[in-house]
């Protein structure tokens, strides 16, 4: 079986296997399948914020810290959330697979572009002018990867479906794995560097090294 359901207390963090949480809770070092029920996130007004907060809550549990470390309305907590959001959205694998330039599909808002319906700021969901399309317009990449295929990009840079694409799933996201000792001190740095030279803010080599199938070669500029 390709995917490994891993208990968050299991040794080996950050796990080099393609890890899934037993109940699909966003957890550093694991993948979260947004096409399935995501505890905690489903109760949040903004999906991207919910994913970030959930992953940081998991890290707080790992390190036996209070949830105030990541959820309090303090400058330190806000910096942690911002840094983790940037690690998540700015990851190379994510951007090539799901990156778009319209924040309305990413948890932000820009009334000048199609799909404006959120109250968030236009730049909230973007890192270097690119965000992650959270809409159900993607290939079911969890299944593709399990079948030995590469993850497939099915959206144009503006966030609309690629012509002829039949994407119907929400994204499969990797939660960046941070160094837990540094996290306790309010810093966000990768837990390790994988053998392929990528940090653990990117998926492990078993996923990353397959690359992404991008039929129209749309994303090199990302």
Steps between C-alpha positions, in 0.01 A plus 500: 500500500648834393341728760585438864255594775729626775412581858626851587685349799687251280881533500687623195373857462524637239388179334664412170204283400189651333312548829129556564342589833253241634212752488637737233594773750756748359828399662859603422677229301175348369269548206145628541236410241266798468264286294406320820368624835766706677435532875526850646551661158138435404393725789716795397375791293813508282628162378862603455516656846339188643761274343784714634353521850430126512856410397646735761267359764640156417852636546398650835374158609828338382696741717256499795438871465182697557281570199550869581848460353341492154146635539537799731448848358860595562769616259702184567209270417412701192859476379496122542174468305628727224829311475325164481252625241790621289679165533181319396402725211856570387607136475631407156297178466178676600555794267575289194197281567240746633646851462274772357506879494134571585463524880124439479567128451758491779327636810563868423293763324545729202178657365678581174536130412245222435354319798517778760292392798726503804566774752872431526765734367620451144856414602411288802516169312787582264876459532696685232169557318414127487250309714367143511168434330280336766204437269394148386662537158793263539592146413453254786872498570484280806372219278741578216802483727381174656476355148860592420414804288621856535279768650314682222439874464153580362457877550615802300703776670184703553338209686254381238514136381745403228307444171393139481592429863256303712634597840239471775703464819631749753875520562721247672736714711820420683532666839853643532699328774671748729773459758308452823768638731512823299120506493493507878706819479261658253713431191404312187783312327501163319541189711751346259634492146396199292761296307392678178605837644148629564406603852215341693280794403463291181354147479741209551693376194257213436252770392713799401736310271218375280437854384170637377329423171413840352359443149519865392831576679334795666689534826875549448458872571358417844 
